Amino acid sequence: MFSEKEEKVYELQKFILSHLYEKLTLENLAAKSGLSVWQCYRSFKDVAGISLADYIHRARLSEAARKLKEEKRKVLDVALEAGYDSPDGFQRAFFTEFGCNPAEYEKSNISILSYVPYDIKYRSKDLYKAESGRLDKIQVDNGKAFDFGKTAEYYGRFRDIYPQTLFDKLYSLGIGKAGTKWLDLGTGTGVFPRNLYQYGADITATDISEEQLEIARNLSLGMDNIHYEKVAAEELNYPEHSFDAITACQCFWYFNPELIVPKIKWLIKKGGTFLKLYISYLKEEPVTQDSNALVKKINPSWHGAASALEDLRRHYFEEPQLETFITEIPFTRESWHGRMLASRGVMASMNEEELLQFDKEHRTMLEEKYPEKFSIKHKIFLTWYRF
């Protein structure tokens, strides 16, 4: 259930997005929501974690980026629609938000993080309390066994797909900075440490799969500030207050919260950051619908993103900060096929016969229905906590 204040802010967000290029003032938005100007300002900032002015600014820039790429609009026209008097001002704002200029983005395959409001169904900031009094573990795929070690080779080849802008965002939150100690839980093939190692943090990266860690070590040759260790997150044994930052990327729902939550509280330094990240392709994309349908046909126990989405609703620590973004990630037929093979529902849990069936049918589907190159929109959820 959401409070009246949260519902009002959600309605304001929808109104803004549907009237994005109209004159939007604090006064008329307050009137729309039935709140005083001050109540409107404070309520929006409290719930959305961003001021109304910043929200409108970022939403307009994200819509401008979409028009440049999808509608092939001219930079000048998009700048004027977004409320800028000149292309120069628009270009400066665009670069500040996305790290590239509009013309460069329009003509290339650069992936940016387009700001979107955090979904209301995942936006509650209340501490999670289980009815049993214990922090129950999220069930994955009805309890069907899976082993990411089986995916290690393909994971290393096809799952390092994240845009540089995401790593820039993580760095801006203090992840990977020189002079800090960073613990990456469930590191897999070390994608996040490898893409942030150059900033100089002392990085410890852990996982339960020796196969995944072997790939990680091979891909990390020369990155001497990354230290890999085979250990379950719940069994970590480091001194109290060892780390300035702890991250769990694409994995926190696999852990037992009854054990990992107090472990994180023990390990994090005062003023440190714990961040969990979830990224998922949008199910509205035709190719993702076709791929998902095939996985479900062969492996009906696979529940896709259900466990990750349940984790988004749970906060085990106080005062969560929430942000979501949309980004487009380029694929070829081969790289998308490899990315799907490396997933929990396919290579990690299918038997040999099922895997051969998926490989054959998925390749055929891609060749018959999709071009050699395409892009798929992904949604990124960031949740972080300061201690």
KEKE-3310 file (N, C-alpha, C; in steps of 0.2 Angstrom, whole numbers, plus 5000, padded with zeros to 4 digits):
npx = (5004:5002:5005:4995:5002:5012:5005:5000:5012:5015:5005:5008:5020:5016:5008:5017:5025:5016:5013:5025:5031:5024:5021:5027:5025:5029:5018:5007:5007:5006:4993:4987:4989:4982:4989:4998:5010:5022:5020:5019:5032:5040:5034:5036:5050:5053:5047:5051:5064:5071:5071:5057:5060:5072:5068:5059:5068:5078:5069:5065:5077:5080:5069:5072:5083:5078:5070:5080:5087:5077:5067:5075:5076:5081:5095:5093:5079:5074:5081:5074:5061:5063:5064:5075:5085:5095:5105:5118:5116:5108:5116:5126:5119:5115:5127:5131:5122:5122:5135:5140:5139:5124:5124:5134:5129:5117:5122:5129:5133:5132:5128:5117:5112:5095:5085:5072:5057:5056:5048:5032:5027:5039:5044:5042:5050:5050:5057:5059:5049:5047:5033:5035:5044:5057:5070:5065:5071:5071:5062:5068:5063:5054:5062:5070:5085:5100:5115:5127:5140:5141:5138:5150:5160:5152:5146:5157:5160:5149:5141:5146:5140:5137:5134:5146:5142:5135:5145:5151:5141:5141:5154:5152:5145:5154:5159:5173:5183:5200:5210:5200:5192:5184:5171:5164:5151:5145:5152:5154:5160:5167:5163:5160:5170:5181:5178:5179:5192:5202:5202:5208:5204:5205:5201:5190:5183:5170:5164:5154:5156:5169:5172:5167:5175:5188:5187:5185:5198:5206:5202:5206:5219:5234:5227:5230:5225:5213:5206:5202:5191:5185:5171:5156:5144:5137:5146:5157:5172:5179:5187:5178:5170:5178:5176:5174:5164:5151:5145:5132:5128:5116:5112:5108:5096:5098:5105:5104:5095:5094:5106:5116:5112:5115:5129:5133:5131:5141:5153:5153:5160:5158:5149:5150:5145:5132:5127:5115:5111:5101:5098:5088:5082:5069:5053:5044:5050:5050:5060:5064:5052:5050:5062:5060:5048:5052:5062:5053:5045:5053:5059:5049:5049:5056:5056:5060:5062:5056:5061:5070:5063:5055:5065:5068:5057:5060:5068:5082:5089:5090:5084:5084:5091:5085:5086:5081:5085:5084:5092:5099:5106:5117:5116:5122:5115:5122:5128:5117:5111:5121:5120:5108:5110:5118:5111:5101:5090:5093:5107:5112:5102:5096:5095:5106:5099:5088:5095:5101:5090:5085:5096:5096:5082:5082:5092:5087:5075:5080:5087:5077:5068:5074:5086:5104:5110:5104:5096:5092:5081:5085:5081:5088:5090:5094:5099:5104:5112:5117:5128)
npy = (4994:5011:5028:5042:5054:5048:5043:5055:5061:5051:5053:5066:5064:5057:5066:5076:5070:5067:5080:5086:5096:5108:5123:5121:5125:5127:5132:5129:5115:5112:5116:5107:5095:5097:5102:5114:5126:5124:5112:5104:5105:5099:5086:5080:5080:5072:5060:5056:5059:5069:5085:5094:5103:5098:5085:5088:5094:5083:5074:5080:5081:5067:5063:5071:5065:5053:5057:5061:5050:5040:5046:5053:5067:5084:5092:5106:5108:5099:5104:5117:5113:5107:5118:5126:5140:5141:5130:5129:5130:5119:5108:5109:5106:5093:5086:5087:5079:5066:5064:5065:5074:5080:5078:5069:5058:5055:5050:5039:5023:5025:5021:5028:5033:5035:5045:5039:5039:5031:5016:5015:5003:4998:5007:5010:5014:5008:4998:4981:4969:4953:4942:4931:4935:4932:4935:4930:4920:4924:4915:4906:4902:4892:4884:4876:4869:4878:4882:4893:4891:4883:4892:4899:4902:4907:4917:4926:4929:4935:4943:4955:4968:4981:4999:5012:5023:5019:5014:5025:5032:5024:5026:5040:5038:5034:5022:5012:5022:5029:5024:5019:5004:4991:4979:4967:4958:4941:4941:4935:4934:4945:4957:4971:4975:4974:4984:4996:4996:5004:5016:5014:5008:4997:4981:4968:4954:4942:4926:4910:4902:4893:4891:4902:4912:4908:4912:4926:4929:4927:4936:4947:4950:4958:4968:4972:4977:4970:4957:4941:4929:4913:4911:4910:4923:4924:4918:4926:4932:4944:4957:4969:4983:4984:4989:5002:5002:4992:4981:4973:4966:4961:4950:4950:4944:4931:4928:4923:4933:4933:4930:4938:4951:4956:4953:4963:4974:4973:4973:4985:5002:5016:5029:5023:5014:5004:4996:4989:4982:4981:4975:4974:4967:4975:4969:4972:4973:4965:4955:4950:4946:4934:4927:4925:4917:4905:4900:4898:4889:4877:4877:4877:4880:4891:4908:4920:4937:4938:4935:4945:4956:4955:4957:4971:4977:4975:4982:4981:4990:5006:5022:5021:5025:5028:5025:5025:5020:5020:5012:5009:4994:4988:4973:4959:4945:4934:4938:4941:4929:4922:4929:4925:4912:4911:4913:4911:4904:4896:4889:4888:4880:4870:4854:4843:4839:4848:4860:4859:4859:4872:4879:4876:4880:4894:4900:4898:4905:4918:4920:4920:4930:4942:4956:4956:4965:4973:4984:4983:4989:4992:4992:4999:4997:5006:5004:5011:5013:5023:5022)
npz = (5000:4997:5003:5004:5000:4992:4982:4976:4972:4962:4953:4949:4943:4932:4925:4922:4913:4903:4899:4895:4887:4889:4898:4914:4930:4948:4955:4946:4946:4960:4962:4954:4961:4972:4983:4994:4988:4995:5001:4990:4984:4994:4996:4984:4983:4994:4991:4977:4978:4971:4965:4959:4948:4944:4940:4930:4921:4918:4913:4901:4894:4893:4884:4874:4869:4865:4854:4846:4842:4839:4831:4822:4823:4820:4829:4832:4832:4842:4853:4854:4856:4869:4877:4876:4872:4863:4852:4859:4873:4875:4871:4880:4892:4888:4887:4900:4907:4900:4895:4882:4867:4858:4844:4842:4849:4841:4829:4832:4840:4854:4870:4882:4898:4901:4911:4921:4930:4946:4947:4955:4961:4966:4975:4988:5003:5015:5029:5026:5033:5038:5040:5048:5056:5054:5042:5027:5014:4996:4985:4971:4954:4958:4966:4958:4954:4949:4941:4940:4936:4925:4915:4914:4903:4893:4900:4902:4889:4884:4893:4897:4895:4899:4898:4897:4903:4914:4923:4925:4932:4944:4949:4952:4963:4973:4971:4969:4970:4972:4985:4993:5000:4992:4991:4981:4979:4974:4962:4950:4933:4936:4930:4935:4944:4935:4926:4933:4939:4935:4942:4954:4967:4981:4978:4983:4977:4977:4975:4973:4963:4956:4943:4937:4943:4938:4925:4927:4933:4922:4913:4920:4920:4924:4931:4945:4957:4960:4969:4969:4977:4982:4990:4999:5000:5012:5021:5023:5030:5037:5045:5056:5050:5037:5024:5012:5003:4997:4985:4976:4962:4951:4959:4972:4977:4977:4989:5007:5017:5030:5035:5027:5028:5042:5041:5031:5038:5048:5040:5033:5033:5044:5036:5024:5009:5003:4989:4978:4962:4948:4932:4917:4902:4892:4893:4883:4871:4855:4851:4864:4869:4861:4864:4878:4878:4872:4881:4892:4886:4885:4898:4910:4923:4925:4930:4926:4929:4941:4954:4956:4955:4966:4975:4973:4980:4993:5007:5017:5025:5032:5025:5010:4994:4977:4960:4943:4926:4908:4895:4879:4872:4861:4850:4841:4831:4836:4848:4856:4856:4863:4875:4880:4881:4892:4903:4918:4916:4906:4901:4914:4920:4912:4905:4895:4883:4883:4882:4869:4861:4864:4859:4845:4841:4845:4838:4825:4826:4827:4815:4806:4809:4813:4811:4807:4816:4830:4843:4860:4872:4889:4907:4921:4938:4952:4969:4984:5000:5013:5027)
capx = (5000:5006:5002:4992:5007:5016:5000:5000:5018:5015:5000:5011:5025:5012:5005:5022:5027:5011:5013:5032:5033:5020:5024:5026:5027:5027:5011:5001:5008:5003:4986:4985:4989:4978:4993:5001:5016:5027:5019:5020:5039:5043:5032:5039:5057:5054:5045:5055:5072:5074:5067:5052:5064:5077:5064:5057:5074:5080:5064:5065:5083:5079:5064:5075:5088:5074:5068:5086:5089:5072:5063:5080:5075:5087:5096:5090:5072:5074:5083:5069:5055:5065:5064:5082:5084:5100:5108:5123:5114:5105:5122:5130:5115:5115:5133:5132:5117:5124:5142:5142:5135:5119:5126:5138:5124:5113:5126:5133:5129:5134:5123:5117:5107:5090:5082:5065:5055:5056:5041:5029:5027:5045:5046:5042:5056:5049:5060:5056:5048:5043:5027:5037:5049:5064:5071:5065:5075:5067:5062:5069:5061:5051:5067:5073:5092:5104:5123:5130:5147:5140:5138:5155:5163:5148:5145:5163:5160:5143:5137:5149:5136:5134:5137:5151:5139:5133:5151:5152:5136:5143:5159:5150:5142:5159:5161:5179:5188:5206:5210:5194:5191:5177:5169:5159:5148:5142:5155:5153:5166:5171:5162:5160:5177:5185:5176:5181:5198:5207:5202:5213:5201:5207:5194:5189:5177:5169:5158:5154:5158:5176:5172:5166:5181:5193:5186:5187:5205:5209:5200:5208:5226:5236:5223:5233:5221:5207:5208:5196:5190:5179:5167:5149:5143:5135:5151:5163:5175:5183:5186:5173:5172:5183:5175:5170:5159:5150:5140:5129:5126:5113:5113:5106:5090:5101:5108:5100:5095:5095:5114:5120:5111:5120:5136:5135:5132:5147:5158:5154:5163:5154:5149:5151:5139:5130:5123:5113:5110:5097:5097:5084:5079:5062:5049:5040:5054:5048:5065:5064:5046:5051:5067:5057:5043:5056:5064:5048:5042:5058:5060:5043:5050:5060:5052:5062:5064:5051:5064:5074:5058:5053:5070:5067:5052:5063:5074:5084:5093:5087:5085:5086:5091:5082:5086:5081:5087:5083:5098:5099:5112:5117:5118:5121:5111:5126:5129:5110:5110:5125:5118:5102:5112:5122:5106:5099:5084:5095:5113:5113:5098:5093:5099:5109:5094:5085:5100:5102:5084:5085:5101:5093:5076:5083:5096:5082:5070:5084:5089:5071:5064:5078:5092:5110:5111:5098:5097:5087:5081:5086:5080:5093:5087:5100:5097:5110:5111:5123:5129)
capy = (5000:5018:5033:5048:5058:5044:5043:5061:5062:5047:5056:5072:5062:5055:5072:5080:5066:5068:5087:5088:5102:5113:5127:5118:5129:5124:5134:5125:5108:5112:5116:5100:5090:5099:5104:5120:5126:5121:5105:5100:5104:5095:5080:5078:5079:5067:5053:5055:5059:5073:5091:5095:5106:5093:5080:5090:5095:5077:5070:5083:5079:5060:5063:5074:5060:5048:5060:5062:5043:5036:5050:5056:5074:5089:5095:5112:5107:5096:5109:5122:5109:5105:5124:5129:5146:5140:5124:5128:5128:5112:5104:5109:5102:5086:5083:5086:5073:5060:5063:5065:5079:5077:5076:5062:5052:5054:5047:5033:5018:5027:5020:5033:5032:5040:5045:5038:5039:5024:5013:5016:4997:4996:5013:5010:5015:5005:4992:4975:4965:4947:4940:4926:4938:4931:4938:4925:4920:4924:4908:4907:4897:4887:4880:4872:4870:4881:4883:4898:4889:4880:4897:4904:4904:4911:4924:4930:4932:4939:4947:4961:4972:4987:5005:5015:5028:5015:5013:5032:5033:5020:5030:5046:5037:5033:5015:5011:5027:5027:5025:5015:4997:4989:4972:4966:4951:4938:4945:4931:4935:4951:4963:4977:4977:4975:4990:5001:4995:5009:5021:5013:5006:4990:4978:4961:4951:4935:4922:4903:4898:4893:4892:4910:4916:4907:4917:4933:4930:4927:4943:4953:4950:4965:4972:4969:4979:4966:4951:4936:4924:4909:4911:4912:4930:4923:4916:4931:4932:4950:4961:4974:4990:4983:4991:5008:5001:4985:4980:4966:4967:4956:4944:4950:4940:4924:4927:4923:4939:4932:4930:4943:4958:4958:4953:4969:4979:4972:4974:4992:5007:5022:5033:5019:5014:4997:4997:4984:4984:4976:4977:4969:4970:4977:4963:4975:4972:4959:4949:4948:4941:4928:4923:4922:4912:4899:4898:4896:4882:4872:4876:4881:4882:4898:4913:4926:4942:4938:4935:4951:4961:4955:4960:4978:4979:4974:4986:4978:4995:5012:5027:5019:5030:5025:5028:5020:5023:5016:5012:5004:4990:4985:4966:4955:4939:4929:4940:4940:4922:4920:4932:4921:4905:4912:4915:4906:4899:4891:4885:4887:4875:4865:4848:4843:4839:4854:4865:4858:4861:4879:4882:4876:4884:4901:4902:4898:4911:4925:4921:4921:4936:4948:4958:4954:4969:4977:4986:4981:4993:4989:4996:4999:4999:5007:5006:5012:5015:5026:5020)
capz = (5000:4996:5006:5000:4998:4987:4976:4973:4968:4956:4948:4947:4938:4925:4922:4919:4907:4897:4897:4896:4884:4891:4904:4920:4936:4954:4956:4943:4948:4966:4961:4951:4966:4978:4989:4994:4984:4999:5002:4983:4983:4999:4995:4978:4984:4999:4988:4971:4979:4966:4965:4953:4943:4941:4937:4923:4917:4916:4909:4895:4891:4891:4879:4868:4867:4862:4848:4841:4840:4836:4826:4818:4823:4820:4836:4834:4833:4848:4858:4855:4860:4876:4880:4876:4867:4858:4853:4863:4879:4875:4870:4887:4896:4886:4889:4907:4908:4897:4894:4875:4864:4854:4837:4843:4851:4836:4823:4834:4844:4861:4875:4887:4904:4901:4917:4921:4937:4949:4947:4961:4965:4969:4977:4995:5007:5022:5030:5025:5039:5036:5045:5052:5061:5051:5035:5023:5007:4991:4981:4964:4950:4962:4970:4953:4955:4944:4943:4935:4934:4919:4910:4915:4897:4889:4904:4901:4882:4881:4898:4899:4890:4902:4895:4901:4907:4920:4927:4927:4938:4950:4951:4955:4970:4977:4970:4965:4971:4974:4993:4996:5000:4989:4991:4976:4981:4968:4956:4943:4929:4938:4926:4938:4946:4929:4922:4937:4942:4934:4947:4960:4973:4983:4977:4984:4973:4979:4972:4975:4957:4954:4935:4935:4945:4934:4919:4930:4934:4916:4910:4924:4920:4924:4936:4951:4963:4961:4972:4969:4982:4982:4996:4999:5003:5019:5025:5023:5037:5037:5051:5057:5046:5033:5017:5011:4998:4996:4980:4974:4955:4948:4963:4979:4978:4978:4996:5012:5020:5038:5036:5023:5031:5048:5038:5028:5043:5051:5036:5030:5037:5045:5030:5018:5004:5000:4983:4974:4955:4944:4925:4914:4896:4893:4890:4877:4865:4851:4852:4871:4870:4858:4867:4884:4876:4870:4887:4896:4883:4887:4905:4913:4930:4925:4932:4923:4933:4947:4961:4956:4956:4973:4979:4973:4985:5000:5010:5024:5028:5032:5020:5003:4988:4972:4954:4937:4920:4902:4891:4873:4871:4854:4850:4835:4833:4839:4855:4859:4857:4869:4881:4882:4883:4898:4908:4923:4914:4900:4902:4921:4923:4907:4904:4889:4878:4883:4879:4862:4858:4864:4854:4838:4840:4846:4832:4819:4827:4826:4808:4802:4811:4816:4807:4810:4821:4833:4849:4865:4878:4896:4912:4926:4945:4957:4976:4988:5007:5017:5034)
cpx = (5004:5002:4999:4997:5011:5011:5000:5006:5018:5011:5004:5016:5021:5010:5011:5025:5023:5010:5020:5034:5029:5023:5022:5029:5025:5020:5006:5001:5005:4996:4983:4984:4985:4982:4995:5007:5022:5026:5020:5028:5042:5041:5035:5047:5058:5052:5050:5062:5075:5069:5062:5056:5069:5074:5062:5063:5077:5076:5064:5071:5083:5074:5068:5080:5084:5072:5074:5087:5083:5068:5068:5078:5081:5088:5093:5083:5071:5075:5077:5063:5057:5065:5071:5082:5089:5102:5114:5121:5111:5111:5126:5126:5115:5121:5134:5128:5120:5131:5144:5137:5130:5120:5130:5134:5120:5116:5130:5129:5131:5127:5123:5112:5101:5086:5074:5063:5055:5049:5038:5028:5033:5048:5046:5049:5056:5054:5056:5055:5044:5038:5030:5042:5056:5064:5071:5068:5070:5068:5063:5067:5058:5056:5071:5081:5095:5111:5126:5137:5147:5140:5144:5158:5159:5146:5151:5163:5154:5139:5141:5146:5134:5138:5142:5148:5136:5139:5152:5148:5139:5149:5157:5147:5147:5162:5168:5184:5194:5206:5205:5195:5184:5176:5163:5157:5145:5145:5155:5160:5169:5169:5163:5167:5182:5184:5178:5188:5203:5207:5206:5210:5205:5201:5195:5183:5176:5163:5159:5156:5165:5177:5171:5172:5187:5193:5188:5194:5208:5208:5203:5216:5229:5233:5224:5229:5214:5209:5202:5196:5184:5176:5160:5148:5141:5140:5158:5165:5181:5182:5180:5175:5178:5182:5171:5164:5158:5144:5138:5125:5123:5113:5110:5101:5092:5103:5102:5100:5096:5102:5117:5118:5115:5127:5138:5135:5138:5153:5159:5156:5157:5155:5150:5145:5138:5125:5121:5110:5106:5096:5093:5082:5072:5058:5044:5043:5052:5053:5065:5058:5047:5056:5064:5052:5047:5059:5059:5045:5046:5059:5054:5044:5054:5055:5055:5065:5060:5055:5068:5069:5055:5058:5070:5062:5055:5069:5075:5088:5089:5089:5088:5086:5089:5083:5085:5082:5085:5089:5097:5106:5112:5119:5118:5117:5115:5127:5122:5109:5115:5123:5112:5105:5115:5117:5104:5094:5087:5101:5114:5108:5095:5098:5102:5104:5090:5089:5101:5096:5083:5090:5099:5088:5078:5087:5091:5078:5074:5085:5083:5067:5068:5084:5098:5112:5105:5100:5091:5087:5081:5084:5085:5090:5093:5097:5103:5108:5118:5123:5132)
cpy = (5006:5023:5038:5052:5054:5044:5049:5063:5058:5050:5062:5070:5060:5061:5076:5076:5066:5075:5090:5095:5108:5117:5124:5122:5125:5126:5130:5117:5107:5112:5110:5095:5091:5101:5111:5120:5123:5114:5101:5100:5099:5087:5076:5076:5073:5060:5052:5055:5064:5079:5091:5098:5102:5087:5082:5091:5088:5073:5073:5081:5071:5059:5066:5069:5054:5050:5060:5055:5039:5039:5053:5064:5078:5091:5101:5112:5104:5100:5114:5119:5108:5112:5128:5135:5145:5133:5123:5127:5121:5107:5103:5105:5094:5082:5082:5080:5066:5058:5062:5071:5076:5074:5069:5057:5050:5050:5041:5028:5019:5025:5025:5030:5037:5039:5043:5037:5032:5022:5013:5009:4995:5002:5014:5010:5012:4999:4986:4971:4959:4945:4935:4929:4937:4934:4932:4925:4920:4918:4910:4901:4891:4882:4876:4874:4874:4882:4887:4896:4886:4886:4901:4906:4909:4918:4928:4933:4937:4943:4953:4967:4979:4993:5008:5020:5025:5015:5020:5034:5030:5024:5036:5045:5034:5025:5015:5017:5025:5029:5022:5008:4995:4982:4971:4958:4948:4941:4941:4932:4942:4957:4970:4979:4978:4982:4997:5001:5000:5015:5020:5010:4999:4986:4971:4959:4944:4932:4914:4899:4898:4894:4899:4913:4914:4911:4924:4934:4931:4934:4949:4953:4957:4970:4970:4972:4975:4959:4946:4931:4920:4908:4913:4919:4929:4921:4920:4932:4938:4954:4967:4980:4989:4987:4998:5008:4994:4985:4973:4968:4961:4950:4944:4945:4933:4923:4926:4929:4939:4932:4936:4950:4960:4958:4960:4975:4979:4974:4981:4997:5012:5027:5029:5018:5006:4999:4990:4986:4979:4979:4972:4972:4971:4971:4965:4974:4965:4953:4946:4944:4935:4924:4920:4917:4905:4896:4895:4889:4876:4871:4880:4883:4889:4904:4920:4931:4942:4939:4942:4957:4961:4958:4968:4981:4979:4979:4983:4984:5001:5017:5025:5025:5026:5029:5023:5024:5018:5017:5007:5001:4987:4977:4964:4949:4934:4932:4940:4933:4919:4923:4928:4914:4906:4914:4910:4901:4894:4887:4884:4881:4870:4859:4848:4843:4845:4860:4865:4860:4869:4882:4882:4880:4892:4904:4903:4904:4918:4926:4922:4927:4942:4949:4955:4958:4973:4979:4984:4986:4989:4994:4994:5001:5000:5008:5006:5015:5018:5024:5025)
cpz = (5000:5000:5001:4997:4992:4981:4972:4969:4962:4951:4945:4941:4931:4922:4919:4913:4901:4895:4897:4893:4885:4897:4910:4926:4942:4956:4953:4945:4955:4966:4958:4956:4972:4984:4988:4990:4988:5000:4996:4983:4988:4998:4989:4979:4989:4995:4982:4972:4974:4966:4959:4947:4940:4938:4930:4918:4914:4912:4902:4891:4888:4885:4873:4865:4863:4855:4843:4838:4836:4831:4821:4817:4823:4827:4837:4836:4840:4854:4859:4858:4867:4880:4880:4870:4861:4858:4858:4870:4880:4875:4877:4892:4895:4888:4896:4910:4906:4895:4887:4872:4859:4847:4837:4844:4845:4830:4825:4838:4852:4865:4881:4892:4903:4907:4916:4929:4940:4950:4954:4965:4968:4974:4985:4998:5014:5023:5029:5032:5037:5042:5050:5057:5059:5044:5030:5016:5002:4987:4974:4960:4953:4965:4965:4954:4948:4946:4937:4933:4927:4913:4910:4908:4893:4893:4902:4894:4881:4887:4900:4894:4893:4899:4900:4906:4914:4925:4930:4933:4944:4953:4955:4962:4975:4976:4966:4966:4974:4982:4996:4995:4997:4989:4986:4977:4975:4962:4950:4940:4931:4933:4929:4940:4940:4925:4927:4941:4941:4938:4953:4966:4975:4983:4979:4981:4974:4975:4974:4969:4955:4947:4933:4937:4941:4927:4921:4930:4927:4912:4914:4925:4920:4929:4943:4958:4964:4964:4973:4974:4982:4989:4995:5003:5011:5024:5025:5030:5037:5043:5051:5053:5041:5026:5017:5007:4997:4990:4979:4967:4952:4952:4970:4981:4979:4985:5001:5017:5028:5040:5033:5026:5037:5046:5035:5033:5047:5047:5034:5035:5038:5039:5024:5014:5002:4995:4980:4967:4952:4937:4921:4907:4896:4889:4884:4871:4861:4852:4859:4872:4867:4861:4874:4883:4875:4877:4891:4893:4885:4894:4909:4920:4930:4926:4930:4929:4940:4953:4961:4958:4963:4977:4979:4978:4992:5002:5017:5028:5027:5026:5013:4998:4982:4965:4948:4931:4914:4898:4885:4873:4865:4854:4842:4836:4837:4847:4859:4861:4863:4875:4884:4885:4891:4904:4913:4920:4908:4902:4909:4924:4918:4907:4897:4883:4877:4880:4872:4858:4858:4859:4847:4837:4840:4840:4826:4820:4825:4819:4804:4803:4812:4811:4810:4816:4824:4840:4854:4871:4885:4901:4918:4933:4949:4964:4980:4995:5009:5024:5038)
residu = (MET:PHE:SER:GLU:LYS:GLU:GLU:LYS:VAL:TYR:GLU:LEU:GLN:LYS:PHE:ILE:LEU:SER:HIS:LEU:TYR:GLU:LYS:LEU:THR:LEU:GLU:ASN:LEU:ALA:ALA:LYS:SER:GLY:LEU:SER:VAL:TRP:GLN:CYS:TYR:ARG:SER:PHE:LYS:ASP:VAL:ALA:GLY:ILE:SER:LEU:ALA:ASP:TYR:ILE:HIS:ARG:ALA:ARG:LEU:SER:GLU:ALA:ALA:ARG:LYS:LEU:LYS:GLU:GLU:LYS:ARG:LYS:VAL:LEU:ASP:VAL:ALA:LEU:GLU:ALA:GLY:TYR:ASP:SER:PRO:ASP:GLY:PHE:GLN:ARG:ALA:PHE:PHE:THR:GLU:PHE:GLY:CYS:ASN:PRO:ALA:GLU:TYR:GLU:LYS:SER:ASN:ILE:SER:ILE:LEU:SER:TYR:VAL:PRO:TYR:ASP:ILE:LYS:TYR:ARG:SER:LYS:ASP:LEU:TYR:LYS:ALA:GLU:SER:GLY:ARG:LEU:ASP:LYS:ILE:GLN:VAL:ASP:ASN:GLY:LYS:ALA:PHE:ASP:PHE:GLY:LYS:THR:ALA:GLU:TYR:TYR:GLY:ARG:PHE:ARG:ASP:ILE:TYR:PRO:GLN:THR:LEU:PHE:ASP:LYS:LEU:TYR:SER:LEU:GLY:ILE:GLY:LYS:ALA:GLY:THR:LYS:TRP:LEU:ASP:LEU:GLY:THR:GLY:THR:GLY:VAL:PHE:PRO:ARG:ASN:LEU:TYR:GLN:TYR:GLY:ALA:ASP:ILE:THR:ALA:THR:ASP:ILE:SER:GLU:GLU:GLN:LEU:GLU:ILE:ALA:ARG:ASN:LEU:SER:LEU:GLY:MET:ASP:ASN:ILE:HIS:TYR:GLU:LYS:VAL:ALA:ALA:GLU:GLU:LEU:ASN:TYR:PRO:GLU:HIS:SER:PHE:ASP:ALA:ILE:THR:ALA:CYS:GLN:CYS:PHE:TRP:TYR:PHE:ASN:PRO:GLU:LEU:ILE:VAL:PRO:LYS:ILE:LYS:TRP:LEU:ILE:LYS:LYS:GLY:GLY:THR:PHE:LEU:LYS:LEU:TYR:ILE:SER:TYR:LEU:LYS:GLU:GLU:PRO:VAL:THR:GLN:ASP:SER:ASN:ALA:LEU:VAL:LYS:LYS:ILE:ASN:PRO:SER:TRP:HIS:GLY:ALA:ALA:SER:ALA:LEU:GLU:ASP:LEU:ARG:ARG:HIS:TYR:PHE:GLU:GLU:PRO:GLN:LEU:GLU:THR:PHE:ILE:THR:GLU:ILE:PRO:PHE:THR:ARG:GLU:SER:TRP:HIS:GLY:ARG:MET:LEU:ALA:SER:ARG:GLY:VAL:MET:ALA:SER:MET:ASN:GLU:GLU:GLU:LEU:LEU:GLN:PHE:ASP:LYS:GLU:HIS:ARG:THR:MET:LEU:GLU:GLU:LYS:TYR:PRO:GLU:LYS:PHE:SER:ILE:LYS:HIS:LYS:ILE:PHE:LEU:THR:TRP:TYR:ARG:PHE)
# end
